[in-house]
């Protein structure tokens, strides 16, 4: 994957390690939105027009699904905050 900030190789993360510490709040918000879309597009079922929660396997509308950092939380592993392998689609109930 290519870093969305400097275009360097970033592994499975949206942003490389050197750029991560220089991100503005605005850029972090943008990357969080991109990460959410990458995460939830994988679980979209066009026949149902809904998204499936990784945890409870229920089906939800787009505004009821989010990207949940799993298995490592953002606080426990801040280096994985923008890693696409560390997020799962989650309904609001399962994400609390």
Secondary structure as the mmCIF struct_conf table of DSSP 4:
data_model
#
loop_
_struct_conf.conf_type_id
_struct_conf.id
_struct_conf.beg_label_comp_id
_struct_conf.beg_label_asym_id
_struct_conf.beg_label_seq_id
_struct_conf.end_label_comp_id
_struct_conf.end_label_asym_id
_struct_conf.end_label_seq_id
STRN STRN1 UNK A 2 UNK A 2
TURN_TY1_P TURN_TY1_P1 UNK A 4 UNK A 6
STRN STRN2 UNK A 9 UNK A 9
TURN_TY1_P TURN_TY1_P2 UNK A 11 UNK A 12
STRN STRN3 UNK A 13 UNK A 13
BEND BEND1 UNK A 14 UNK A 15
HELX_RH_AL_P HELX_RH_AL_P1 UNK A 17 UNK A 20
TURN_TY1_P TURN_TY1_P3 UNK A 21 UNK A 22
HELX_RH_AL_P HELX_RH_AL_P2 UNK A 25 UNK A 41
TURN_TY1_P TURN_TY1_P4 UNK A 42 UNK A 43
STRN STRN4 UNK A 44 UNK A 45
TURN_TY1_P TURN_TY1_P5 UNK A 46 UNK A 49
STRN STRN5 UNK A 50 UNK A 52
TURN_TY1_P TURN_TY1_P6 UNK A 54 UNK A 56
STRN STRN6 UNK A 59 UNK A 60
HELX_RH_3T_P HELX_RH_3T_P1 UNK A 62 UNK A 64
STRN STRN7 UNK A 65 UNK A 69
BEND BEND2 UNK A 71 UNK A 72
TURN_TY1_P TURN_TY1_P7 UNK A 74 UNK A 76
HELX_RH_3T_P HELX_RH_3T_P2 UNK A 78 UNK A 80
TURN_TY1_P TURN_TY1_P8 UNK A 81 UNK A 82
STRN STRN8 UNK A 83 UNK A 83
HELX_RH_3T_P HELX_RH_3T_P3 UNK A 84 UNK A 86
STRN STRN9 UNK A 87 UNK A 91
TURN_TY1_P TURN_TY1_P9 UNK A 92 UNK A 95
#
